[in-house]
Amino acid sequence: MNSGVIIIFSNNEKEIKDLNKENLLSINSNKVCFVNNASTDNTLNLLNNIKFESDNNISILDIKHDKGVKSALKSGA
């Protein structure tokens, strides 16, 4: 069975800038999925930068219209 981590973001640009990126890059999991849930700020670009800097198996799912947390989680899975 595969395991992974799904993290949902929605207009979290400020929090991502303040976050120590090493914490995100050090997640020990087979797969990491960042779900951008209809952000209107620079969240998607910051997530792409983290993916570029990472050696981990990170994928990014960009949802254009806000689906809510449960639907975003299902989409990430």
C-alpha positions in Angstrom: 0.0 0.0 0.0 1.2 3.5 -0.9 1.2 6.3 1.7 1.3 10.0 1.1 0.6 13.4 2.6 -2.0 15.8 1.2 -1.8 19.5 2.2 -4.6 21.9 1.2 -3.8 25.6 0.6 -6.3 28.4 0.0 -4.9 31.9 0.0 -2.0 31.0 2.3 0.7 33.2 0.6 1.6 35.0 3.9 1.8 31.7 5.9 3.9 30.0 3.2 6.3 33.0 3.2 6.6 32.8 7.0 7.0 29.1 7.1 10.3 27.4 7.3 10.4 25.6 3.9 12.8 23.0 5.4 9.8 21.6 7.3 7.9 21.0 4.1 10.9 19.6 2.3 11.7 17.2 5.1 8.4 15.3 5.0 9.2 11.6 5.0 6.6 10.1 2.7 6.4 8.3 -0.6 4.3 11.1 -2.1 3.4 14.6 -1.1 0.5 16.4 -2.8 -0.1 20.2 -2.4 -3.7 21.1 -3.3 -4.2 24.7 -4.3 -7.9 25.3 -3.6 -8.8 28.3 -5.7 -6.3 30.7 -4.3 -6.4 34.3 -5.6 -3.0 35.3 -4.3 0.5 34.1 -5.1 0.1 30.7 -3.3 0.4 28.6 -6.4 3.7 30.2 -7.5 5.2 29.7 -4.0 4.1 26.0 -4.1 5.8 25.6 -7.5 9.0 27.2 -6.1 9.0 24.7 -3.2 8.4 21.8 -5.7 11.3 23.1 -7.8 13.7 23.3 -4.8 12.7 19.9 -3.6 14.1 16.5 -4.3 11.0 14.9 -2.9 8.1 13.4 -4.9 5.9 16.5 -4.7 2.9 17.0 -6.9 0.7 20.1 -7.1 -3.0 20.0 -8.0 -4.5 23.4 -8.9 -8.3 23.6 -8.4 -9.7 26.7 -10.1 -13.0 26.9 -8.2 -13.3 26.5 -4.4 -14.6 23.0 -3.8 -14.4 23.1 0.0 -12.0 21.2 2.2 -13.5 17.7 1.8 -13.7 17.9 -2.0 -10.2 19.3 -2.2 -8.9 16.4 -0.1 -10.7 13.8 -2.3 -9.2 15.5 -5.4 -5.7 15.3 -3.9 -6.2 11.6 -3.2 
